[in-house]
C-alpha cells in the first residue's frame, strides 16, 4: 500500500483470505457461513453515522491507529467476497494474481487493485468498488415484485386462415429495486445522498439466479413467469441490506426452510433484525420468522437470531410480559433441545455440538428455564474439578449460565477452583464465568481482582468491557469503574482503552448515555475518540429501538397464546 489510508489492501485481504484454506480443505466446517456472519458484523458497524469509508484520512498516529477496526478488516473482506462472487472465484483469482505480480516489488493503491479485477473479468468492477471503498455506509435495497399478465390481443375480422397465429403473451414478474443508505438510528438519513453501484443477485421460484447491477435510485427488472417469491441476495454474498414488503416477507417465511440455503437464511434473518432495530419492521414479524425456523438444525442459523432474542430480553420486556416471553422461548426451542439431548452421540457432527451450546444458552439465559439452569449448574460443578467430565463445546455456556444465576457459595467454588496444570481453555471459561455473577457484592469482589497485580494487563480491559456490556452486571460495574478509574486506567494498554468504552454501548437509557459521554469526555482514553462517538450512537439507537418496539412486542405476545404456556 502507498499510504495508511489503503490499510484495507492488507487487512481486508487478510480477512478475506483467512477463510479460504478451511473452505477448500474442510468444507464441512462451513467457513462460508463464517463469511456471512462477518458481513453482518461489518454492516452493523457501517450502519452508524460515525462510521468511516474503508479508505479514510490518516495523517496522525491516532488517526492511523483508529483505522485498525471492523471497517478496514470485516468490511474490506466483505466487499472482496461480494466482488469475487459477482465475477466468479476463478476470474477473481486470475485478477488478483495479475495484480500481485504487477506490484510484487512496489506499493499499490485501491485503484490498481480494482483495475486489475476489471481487466480480468471484463465487468465494471472499477465502477462498483469505488462506491463501496471511498464512501461510508451500507446500502439498503428495497424489493417489490408483482406479476404482470399481458392482455391477449384479440384477432380482427381481417385475419384469414393463412394468417400466422399470434403467440400467447407470457406473464412476467417485475422486480422493482430501489436503494438508499441504511442507518441503525431512525432519522439519521437526513441530508445523506450516497449512491452505490450494487451487484444485486436475485433468485425466485420461477427463475434461475442471476445478478443485475443496481446503479440508479430505482430500477425495474423483468423476469419470465410469475414467481411466488423473490429473494434479492442469492448466495448471501452481497454487502447490502434487503427490505421486503410484509406480504413478500410472509411468502419468504413460507419457503425459507426449503428454498433458501443456510447462508441465505442467515442473510434474511440478520437483515430483518437490523430493520427491526431501526424501526423499519415490527419485532413480531421477526419473531414469526424465527418461529418458522425453530427446527432448523444449522448452528449458524440459530446463532444468527440469538443476539436479537437477547436484545429483546434485555431492552423490550416489562414486568407484565417478561414471563410470557420466556414461555415463548421455551415452547419454541425445547423440542429441538429434546431431540439432540445434552449428551453428544457417537460420531455426531461438530455443527450439532455448537447447536447444542446455542440451545442451552437460549433456554437457560434467555428463557430462564429452571431445568436448564439446574442441569447447567450441575455440569459446571463437575467441570470445576474435572474438565474432561463436560463436553468442551458446552463447557463455556454451562459455566456462564451457572454463574449468572449463582450465589456467593458458588462464586467461592469458582474462585477456589484449581488452575495449575489446567488448559488455557479451562482458564478462559472459568475467568469469563467469574464475571457473570450478578450479585452486586460479588461483582465488586471480582472487579477488585481484575485490576489487582495478579491480573494481566492484556486480560483486564476485556474482562471489564464484558461486564459493562452484560445487562445483569453493567450498572454495578459502571459505578465501580467510575469510582476506581485510576486502577482501571493502569490496566489500559496502547490500544485496549477503546474496548472499555465499547463495553458501555449496550446501555439503553438517556441518563446512562449522558453519564458515559460526560465521564469519557473528562477522562480521555487514547485512540478512542471515534469509539466514543460510535458508543453514543449505539445507545441512541437502542433508546429509539426500545421506544418503537416495546409496545409492538407486548401486543404480539398477547396475540400468541403459545407464548403464555
C-alpha positions as CSV (number, residue, x, y, z in Angstrom):
1,X,0.0,0.0,0.0
2,X,1.2,3.5,-0.8
3,X,-0.1,5.0,2.5
4,X,-2.1,4.1,5.6
5,X,-5.5,5.2,4.0
6,X,-5.2,2.0,2.0
7,X,-4.6,-0.3,5.0
8,X,-7.6,-2.4,3.9
9,X,-5.5,-3.7,1.0
10,X,-3.5,-5.6,3.6
11,X,-6.1,-6.2,6.4
12,X,-9.2,-6.6,4.2
13,X,-7.3,-9.1,2.0
14,X,-6.1,-11.0,5.1
15,X,-9.7,-11.2,6.4
16,X,-10.9,-12.4,3.0
17,X,-8.1,-14.9,2.7
18,X,-8.4,-16.3,6.2
19,X,-11.4,-18.4,5.3
20,X,-10.0,-19.8,2.1
21,X,-7.9,-22.7,3.4
22,X,-10.7,-24.2,5.5
23,X,-13.2,-23.7,2.7
24,X,-11.1,-25.8,0.5
25,X,-9.7,-28.4,2.9
26,X,-12.7,-28.8,5.2
27,X,-15.9,-27.7,3.5
28,X,-17.8,-29.4,6.3
29,X,-16.6,-26.6,8.7
30,X,-18.9,-24.2,6.8
31,X,-16.4,-21.4,6.6
32,X,-18.6,-19.8,4.0
33,X,-21.2,-19.1,6.8
34,X,-18.5,-17.5,8.8
35,X,-18.1,-15.1,6.0
36,X,-21.9,-14.3,6.0
37,X,-21.7,-13.6,9.7
38,X,-18.7,-11.4,9.3
39,X,-20.6,-9.5,6.6
40,X,-23.4,-8.8,9.1
41,X,-20.9,-7.7,11.7
42,X,-19.4,-5.2,9.3
43,X,-22.8,-3.9,8.3
44,X,-23.8,-3.4,11.9
45,X,-20.8,-1.1,12.4
46,X,-21.2,0.6,9.0
47,X,-24.8,1.5,9.6
48,X,-23.8,4.0,12.2
49,X,-23.4,7.7,11.4
50,X,-19.9,7.8,12.8
51,X,-18.6,5.0,10.6
52,X,-15.9,5.9,8.1
53,X,-15.0,4.9,4.5
54,X,-12.8,1.9,4.0
55,X,-10.3,4.4,2.6
56,X,-10.2,7.2,5.2
57,X,-7.9,10.1,6.1
58,X,-4.9,9.0,8.1
59,X,-2.3,11.7,8.9
60,X,-1.6,11.3,12.6
61,X,-0.6,8.2,14.7
62,X,-4.0,8.4,16.4
63,X,-5.9,8.5,13.1
64,X,-3.8,5.6,11.8
65,X,-4.4,3.6,14.9
66,X,-8.2,4.1,14.7
67,X,-8.2,2.6,11.1
68,X,-7.5,-0.8,12.5
69,X,-11.1,-1.6,13.1
70,X,-14.1,-3.6,11.7
71,X,-14.4,-1.4,8.7
72,X,-10.8,-2.0,7.4
73,X,-10.9,-5.6,8.3
74,X,-14.5,-7.0,8.1
75,X,-16.0,-4.6,5.6
76,X,-12.9,-4.8,3.4
77,X,-13.2,-8.6,3.4
78,X,-16.9,-8.4,2.8
79,X,-16.6,-6.2,-0.3
80,X,-14.0,-8.5,-1.7
81,X,-16.3,-11.5,-1.2
82,X,-19.1,-9.7,-2.9
83,X,-17.0,-8.8,-6.0
84,X,-15.5,-12.3,-6.0
85,X,-18.9,-13.8,-6.1
86,X,-20.1,-11.4,-8.9
87,X,-17.2,-12.1,-11.3
88,X,-16.8,-15.7,-10.2
89,X,-14.0,-17.1,-7.9
90,X,-11.8,-18.3,-10.9
91,X,-11.9,-14.9,-12.6
92,X,-11.3,-13.1,-9.3
93,X,-8.3,-15.3,-8.6
94,X,-6.9,-14.5,-12.1
95,X,-7.2,-10.8,-11.5
96,X,-5.6,-11.0,-8.0
97,X,-2.7,-12.9,-9.4
98,X,-2.2,-10.3,-12.1
99,X,-2.4,-7.5,-9.5
100,X,0.1,-9.2,-7.2
101,X,2.5,-10.0,-10.0
102,X,2.4,-6.4,-11.2
103,X,3.0,-4.8,-7.8
104,X,5.1,-7.6,-6.2
105,X,8.1,-5.2,-5.7
106,X,6.2,-2.0,-5.2
107,X,3.4,-0.3,-3.4
108,X,-0.2,-0.2,-4.7
109,X,-3.4,1.8,-4.3
110,X,-7.0,0.8,-4.4
111,X,-7.4,1.8,-8.0
112,X,-4.6,-0.5,-9.0
113,X,-6.5,-3.4,-7.5
114,X,-9.9,-2.9,-9.0
115,X,-8.5,-2.0,-12.4
116,X,-6.8,-5.4,-12.4
117,X,-10.1,-7.2,-11.5
118,X,-12.0,-5.2,-14.1
119,X,-9.4,-6.1,-16.8
120,X,-9.5,-9.8,-15.9
121,X,-13.3,-10.0,-15.7
122,X,-14.5,-7.7,-18.4
123,X,-17.0,-6.4,-15.9
124,X,-17.3,-2.8,-14.4
125,X,-15.6,-3.6,-11.2
126,X,-13.8,-0.3,-11.4
127,X,-17.3,1.3,-11.2
128,X,-18.5,-0.9,-8.4
129,X,-15.7,-0.8,-5.9
130,X,-15.1,3.0,-5.6
131,X,-18.7,3.3,-4.3
132,X,-18.0,0.8,-1.5
133,X,-14.4,1.9,-0.8
134,X,-14.5,5.7,-1.0
135,X,-17.8,6.5,0.8
136,X,-19.1,5.3,4.2
137,X,-22.3,3.3,4.9
138,X,-24.2,0.2,3.9
139,X,-26.8,0.2,1.1
140,X,-30.4,-0.8,1.8
141,X,-32.1,-2.4,-1.2
142,X,-35.9,-2.4,-1.1
143,X,-37.6,-5.1,-3.1
144,X,-41.0,-5.1,-4.6
145,X,-42.3,-7.7,-7.0
146,X,-45.6,-8.0,-9.0
147,X,-46.8,-10.5,-11.6
148,X,-47.8,-8.8,-14.8
149,X,-50.2,-10.8,-17.1
150,X,-50.3,-9.1,-20.5
151,X,-53.7,-8.8,-22.2
152,X,-54.2,-11.3,-25.1
153,X,-54.5,-9.5,-28.4
154,X,-57.9,-10.2,-29.9
155,X,-58.0,-11.3,-33.6
156,X,-59.6,-8.9,-36.1
157,X,-62.0,-9.7,-38.9
158,X,-59.3,-9.2,-41.5
159,X,-57.4,-12.3,-40.3
160,X,-57.5,-15.2,-42.7
161,X,-56.8,-18.9,-42.3
162,X,-53.4,-18.4,-43.8
163,X,-52.5,-15.6,-41.3
164,X,-49.8,-16.8,-38.8
165,X,-51.2,-17.5,-35.4
166,X,-50.5,-14.9,-32.7
167,X,-48.4,-16.3,-29.8
168,X,-50.0,-16.2,-26.4
169,X,-48.4,-13.5,-24.3
170,X,-46.5,-14.9,-21.4
171,X,-46.8,-13.5,-17.8
172,X,-43.8,-12.0,-16.2
173,X,-42.6,-10.8,-12.8
174,X,-41.5,-7.2,-12.5
175,X,-39.0,-6.8,-9.6
176,X,-38.5,-3.2,-8.5
177,X,-35.3,-2.4,-6.7
178,X,-34.5,0.9,-5.0
179,X,-31.5,1.9,-3.0
180,X,-30.8,4.3,-0.1
181,X,-28.3,4.3,2.7
182,X,-29.3,2.2,5.7
183,X,-28.9,3.7,9.3
184,X,-29.3,1.9,12.6
185,X,-30.8,5.0,14.1
186,X,-34.0,6.4,12.7
187,X,-33.8,9.9,11.3
188,X,-30.0,9.7,10.7
189,X,-30.5,9.6,6.9
190,X,-31.4,13.3,6.7
191,X,-29.0,15.1,4.2
192,X,-27.3,11.9,3.1
193,X,-27.1,11.2,-0.6
194,X,-24.8,8.3,-1.0
195,X,-25.4,6.1,-4.0
196,X,-23.8,2.7,-5.0
197,X,-23.3,0.5,-8.0
198,X,-24.5,-2.7,-6.4
199,X,-24.4,-6.2,-7.9
200,X,-27.8,-7.5,-6.7
201,X,-28.2,-11.2,-7.2
202,X,-31.8,-12.5,-7.4
203,X,-33.3,-15.9,-7.1
204,X,-37.1,-16.6,-7.4
205,X,-39.5,-19.6,-7.6
206,X,-39.6,-19.5,-11.4
207,X,-36.2,-18.2,-12.4
208,X,-32.6,-19.2,-12.3
209,X,-30.4,-17.0,-10.1
210,X,-28.9,-14.0,-11.9
211,X,-27.1,-10.8,-11.0
212,X,-28.1,-7.3,-12.0
213,X,-26.2,-4.0,-11.4
214,X,-28.3,-1.5,-9.5
215,X,-26.8,1.9,-10.2
216,X,-29.9,4.1,-10.1
217,X,-32.1,5.1,-7.2
218,X,-34.8,2.9,-8.7
219,X,-34.8,0.2,-11.4
220,X,-37.3,-2.3,-12.7
221,X,-36.1,-5.8,-13.6
222,X,-38.4,-8.1,-15.6
223,X,-38.3,-11.9,-15.2
224,X,-40.1,-14.5,-17.2
225,X,-43.1,-16.2,-15.4
226,X,-45.0,-15.3,-12.3
227,X,-42.8,-16.0,-9.3
228,X,-44.4,-16.8,-6.0
229,X,-41.5,-15.4,-4.1
230,X,-38.3,-13.3,-4.8
231,X,-35.1,-13.2,-2.8
232,X,-32.7,-10.5,-3.6
233,X,-29.4,-11.7,-2.2
234,X,-28.8,-15.1,-3.8
235,X,-25.7,-16.7,-2.3
236,X,-25.8,-14.1,0.6
237,X,-22.5,-12.5,-0.7
238,X,-23.9,-9.0,-1.2
239,X,-22.7,-6.2,1.0
240,X,-26.2,-4.6,1.4
241,X,-29.3,-5.0,3.5
242,X,-32.6,-6.1,1.9
243,X,-36.1,-4.9,2.8
244,X,-39.3,-6.7,1.7
245,X,-42.9,-5.7,1.9
246,X,-44.9,-7.6,4.6
247,X,-46.7,-9.8,2.0
248,X,-43.4,-10.6,0.3
249,X,-41.7,-11.4,3.6
250,X,-44.6,-13.7,4.6
251,X,-44.1,-15.6,1.3
252,X,-40.4,-15.9,2.0
253,X,-41.2,-17.2,5.5
254,X,-43.3,-19.9,3.9
255,X,-40.3,-21.2,1.8
256,X,-37.4,-20.1,3.9
257,X,-36.6,-23.7,5.1
258,X,-37.0,-25.4,1.8
259,X,-35.9,-22.9,-0.9
260,X,-33.2,-20.7,0.8
261,X,-29.7,-22.0,1.6
262,X,-28.2,-21.8,5.1
263,X,-26.3,-18.7,4.0
264,X,-29.4,-17.1,2.6
265,X,-31.5,-17.9,5.7
266,X,-28.8,-16.2,7.8
267,X,-28.8,-13.2,5.5
268,X,-32.6,-12.8,5.7
269,X,-32.6,-13.2,9.5
270,X,-29.9,-10.6,10.1
271,X,-31.3,-8.1,7.6
272,X,-34.7,-8.4,9.3
273,X,-33.2,-8.0,12.7
274,X,-31.4,-4.8,11.6
275,X,-34.6,-3.4,10.2
276,X,-36.4,-4.1,13.5
277,X,-33.7,-2.4,15.3
278,X,-34.0,0.6,13.0
279,X,-37.8,0.7,13.4
280,X,-38.5,-0.3,9.8
281,X,-40.1,-3.6,10.7
282,X,-42.1,-4.9,13.6
283,X,-40.5,-7.2,16.0
284,X,-43.5,-9.5,15.9
285,X,-42.9,-10.2,12.2
286,X,-39.3,-11.0,13.0
287,X,-40.3,-13.4,15.8
288,X,-42.7,-15.1,13.4
289,X,-39.8,-15.7,11.0
290,X,-37.7,-17.1,13.9
291,X,-40.6,-19.4,14.8
292,X,-40.7,-20.7,11.2
293,X,-37.0,-21.7,11.7
294,X,-37.2,-23.1,15.2
295,X,-36.5,-26.6,13.9
296,X,-33.5,-25.5,11.8
297,X,-30.6,-27.7,12.9
298,X,-28.0,-25.4,11.3
299,X,-26.0,-24.0,14.1
300,X,-25.1,-20.8,12.2
301,X,-28.8,-20.1,11.6
302,X,-29.6,-20.4,15.3
303,X,-26.6,-18.3,16.2
304,X,-27.8,-15.5,13.8
305,X,-31.1,-15.0,15.7
306,X,-29.6,-15.4,19.2
307,X,-28.5,-11.7,19.5
308,X,-31.9,-10.3,18.6
309,X,-33.5,-12.6,21.2
310,X,-31.1,-11.4,23.8
311,X,-31.7,-7.8,22.8
312,X,-35.5,-8.3,23.2
313,X,-35.0,-9.8,26.6
314,X,-32.6,-7.1,27.7
315,X,-34.4,-4.0,26.4
316,X,-38.0,-4.6,25.5
317,X,-39.6,-6.6,28.3
318,X,-41.6,-5.2,31.2
319,X,-42.8,-7.0,34.3
320,X,-46.2,-7.7,32.7
321,X,-44.8,-9.7,29.8
322,X,-41.5,-11.0,31.0
323,X,-42.7,-14.5,31.8
324,X,-44.8,-14.6,28.6
325,X,-41.6,-14.0,26.5
326,X,-39.7,-16.7,28.5
327,X,-42.5,-19.1,27.9
328,X,-42.5,-18.4,24.1
329,X,-38.7,-19.1,24.1
330,X,-39.1,-22.4,26.0
331,X,-42.0,-23.6,23.8
332,X,-40.1,-22.8,20.6
333,X,-36.7,-24.3,21.5
334,X,-37.4,-27.1,23.9
335,X,-38.4,-29.6,21.1
336,X,-35.0,-29.2,19.3
337,X,-33.1,-29.5,22.6
338,X,-35.0,-32.6,23.5
339,X,-34.3,-34.0,20.1
340,X,-30.5,-33.6,20.2
341,X,-30.2,-34.1,24.0
342,X,-27.5,-33.0,26.5
343,X,-25.1,-35.8,25.6
344,X,-23.3,-36.0,22.3
345,X,-24.0,-39.1,20.2
346,X,-21.1,-41.2,18.8
347,X,-19.9,-39.7,15.5
348,X,-22.0,-36.6,16.0
349,X,-21.2,-33.7,13.6
350,X,-19.4,-30.7,15.0
351,X,-22.2,-28.5,14.0
352,X,-24.6,-30.3,16.3
353,X,-22.1,-29.7,19.2
354,X,-22.3,-26.0,18.5
355,X,-26.1,-26.1,18.1
356,X,-26.4,-27.8,21.5
357,X,-24.4,-24.9,23.1
358,X,-26.6,-22.3,21.5
359,X,-29.9,-24.0,22.5
360,X,-28.6,-24.4,26.1
361,X,-27.9,-20.6,26.1
362,X,-31.2,-19.7,24.6
363,X,-33.2,-21.9,27.1
364,X,-31.1,-21.0,30.1
365,X,-30.1,-17.4,29.7
366,X,-33.0,-16.1,27.6
367,X,-35.8,-18.4,28.5
368,X,-34.6,-18.8,32.1
369,X,-35.7,-22.4,32.0
370,X,-35.3,-23.8,35.6
371,X,-34.4,-27.3,34.4
372,X,-31.7,-26.0,32.1
373,X,-30.3,-23.8,34.8
374,X,-30.3,-26.7,37.2
375,X,-28.5,-29.0,34.7
376,X,-26.0,-26.3,33.7
377,X,-25.1,-25.7,37.4
378,X,-24.6,-29.4,37.9
379,X,-22.3,-29.7,34.9
380,X,-20.4,-26.5,35.9
381,X,-19.6,-28.0,39.3
382,X,-18.3,-31.2,37.6
383,X,-16.2,-29.1,35.2
384,X,-14.5,-27.2,38.1
385,X,-13.0,-30.4,39.3
386,X,-12.6,-32.4,36.1
387,X,-12.6,-30.5,32.7
388,X,-12.9,-33.8,30.9
389,X,-16.2,-34.5,32.6
390,X,-18.0,-32.0,30.4
391,X,-18.2,-31.8,26.6
392,X,-15.8,-28.9,25.6
393,X,-18.4,-27.5,23.2
394,X,-20.8,-26.7,26.0
395,X,-18.4,-26.0,28.9
396,X,-18.3,-22.3,28.5
397,X,-22.1,-21.9,28.2
398,X,-22.9,-24.1,31.2
399,X,-20.3,-22.2,33.3
400,X,-21.8,-18.9,32.3
401,X,-25.4,-19.9,33.0
402,X,-24.5,-21.4,36.3
403,X,-22.7,-18.1,37.3
404,X,-25.5,-15.9,36.0
405,X,-28.0,-17.5,38.4
406,X,-25.4,-18.4,41.1
407,X,-24.9,-17.3,44.6
408,X,-21.9,-16.4,46.8
409,X,-21.1,-20.1,47.8
410,X,-20.9,-20.9,44.1
411,X,-18.7,-17.9,43.4
412,X,-16.4,-19.1,46.1
413,X,-16.3,-22.5,44.5
414,X,-15.4,-21.0,41.2
415,X,-12.7,-18.7,42.8
416,X,-11.2,-21.6,44.6
417,X,-11.1,-24.0,41.6
418,X,-7.5,-25.3,41.0
419,X,-5.9,-23.6,38.0
420,X,-2.4,-25.1,37.9
421,X,-1.9,-27.6,35.2
422,X,-5.2,-26.7,33.5
423,X,-5.6,-25.7,29.8
424,X,-5.9,-22.2,28.6
425,X,-9.4,-23.0,27.5
426,X,-10.3,-24.0,31.1
427,X,-8.8,-20.8,32.4
428,X,-10.7,-18.7,29.9
429,X,-14.0,-20.5,30.6
430,X,-13.5,-20.0,34.4
431,X,-12.4,-16.4,34.1
432,X,-15.4,-15.4,31.9
433,X,-17.8,-17.2,34.2
434,X,-16.5,-15.3,37.2
435,X,-17.6,-12.1,35.6
436,X,-21.1,-13.3,35.0
437,X,-22.3,-13.4,38.6
438,X,-25.0,-10.7,39.1
439,X,-24.9,-10.1,42.9
440,X,-23.5,-6.6,43.3
441,X,-21.2,-7.7,46.2
442,X,-19.8,-10.4,44.0
443,X,-19.3,-8.1,41.1
444,X,-17.3,-5.7,43.2
445,X,-15.2,-8.5,44.6
446,X,-14.4,-9.7,41.1
447,X,-13.6,-6.3,39.7
448,X,-11.1,-5.7,42.5
449,X,-9.3,-8.9,41.5
450,X,-9.4,-7.9,37.8
451,X,-7.5,-4.6,38.5
452,X,-5.1,-6.3,41.0
453,X,-1.5,-7.0,40.2
454,X,-2.3,-10.7,39.7
455,X,-4.4,-9.9,36.7
456,X,-2.6,-9.4,33.3
457,X,-2.9,-6.1,31.5
458,X,-3.9,-7.9,28.3
459,X,-6.8,-9.5,30.1
460,X,-8.2,-6.9,32.4
461,X,-9.7,-4.4,29.8
462,X,-11.6,-7.2,28.0
463,X,-13.0,-8.6,31.3
464,X,-14.2,-5.1,32.4
465,X,-15.7,-4.4,29.0
466,X,-17.6,-7.7,29.1
467,X,-19.1,-6.9,32.5
468,X,-20.1,-3.4,31.3
469,X,-21.8,-5.0,28.3
470,X,-23.8,-7.5,30.4
471,X,-27.2,-6.1,31.3
472,X,-27.2,-8.1,34.6
473,X,-23.8,-6.6,35.7
474,X,-23.4,-3.3,33.9
475,X,-25.0,-0.9,36.4
476,X,-22.9,-2.1,39.3
477,X,-19.8,-2.4,37.1
478,X,-20.1,1.1,35.7
479,X,-20.4,2.7,39.1
480,X,-17.4,0.8,40.3
481,X,-15.3,1.7,37.2
482,X,-16.0,5.4,37.7
483,X,-15.2,5.2,41.4
484,X,-11.9,3.3,40.7
485,X,-10.8,4.8,37.4
486,X,-7.1,5.2,38.3
487,X,-6.9,1.5,39.0
488,X,-8.8,0.7,35.8
489,X,-6.7,3.1,33.7
490,X,-3.5,1.5,35.0
491,X,-4.6,-1.7,33.2
492,X,-5.1,0.0,29.8
493,X,-2.6,-0.7,27.1
494,X,-1.9,1.4,24.0
495,X,-5.0,0.1,22.1
496,X,-7.2,-1.5,24.7
497,X,-8.9,1.5,26.2
498,X,-11.4,1.8,23.5
499,X,-12.6,-1.7,24.4
500,X,-13.7,-0.5,27.9
501,X,-15.6,2.4,26.3
502,X,-17.2,0.0,23.8
503,X,-18.4,-2.1,26.7
504,X,-20.9,0.7,27.6
505,X,-22.6,0.5,24.2
506,X,-25.4,-1.7,25.5
507,X,-26.7,1.0,27.9
508,X,-30.2,1.8,26.7
509,X,-31.4,4.9,28.6
510,X,-30.7,8.7,28.3
511,X,-29.3,9.1,31.8
512,X,-26.6,6.4,31.3
513,X,-25.8,7.7,27.8
514,X,-25.2,11.2,29.2
515,X,-23.2,9.8,32.1
516,X,-20.9,7.8,29.8
517,X,-20.3,10.7,27.5
518,X,-19.6,13.1,30.3
519,X,-17.2,10.7,32.0
520,X,-15.1,9.8,29.0
521,X,-15.1,13.4,27.8
522,X,-13.5,14.3,31.1
523,X,-11.3,11.1,31.2
524,X,-9.7,10.9,27.8
525,X,-8.8,7.4,26.5
526,X,-6.1,7.4,23.8
527,X,-7.1,6.5,20.2
528,X,-10.8,6.2,21.2
529,X,-12.4,9.4,20.0
530,X,-14.3,7.6,17.2
531,X,-15.2,4.7,19.5
532,X,-16.9,7.1,22.0
533,X,-19.0,8.6,19.1
534,X,-20.0,5.1,18.0
535,X,-20.9,4.1,21.5
536,X,-23.2,7.1,22.0
537,X,-24.8,6.4,18.6
538,X,-25.4,2.8,19.6
539,X,-27.0,3.9,22.8
540,X,-29.2,6.3,20.9
541,X,-30.2,3.5,18.5
542,X,-31.2,1.3,21.5
543,X,-33.2,4.0,23.1
544,X,-35.1,4.5,19.8
545,X,-35.5,0.7,19.4
546,X,-37.0,0.4,22.9
547,X,-39.4,3.3,22.2
548,X,-40.6,1.8,18.9
549,X,-40.7,-1.9,19.6
550,X,-41.6,-2.3,23.3
551,X,-45.3,-1.9,22.6
552,X,-45.1,-4.0,19.4
553,X,-43.6,-6.9,21.4
554,X,-46.3,-6.5,24.1
555,X,-49.1,-6.6,21.6
556,X,-47.5,-9.6,19.7
557,X,-47.1,-11.6,23.0
558,X,-50.8,-11.0,23.7
559,X,-51.8,-12.4,20.3
560,X,-49.8,-15.6,20.7
561,X,-51.4,-17.9,23.2
562,X,-48.5,-20.3,23.0
563,X,-46.3,-17.6,24.5
564,X,-48.1,-17.7,27.8
565,X,-47.8,-21.5,28.3
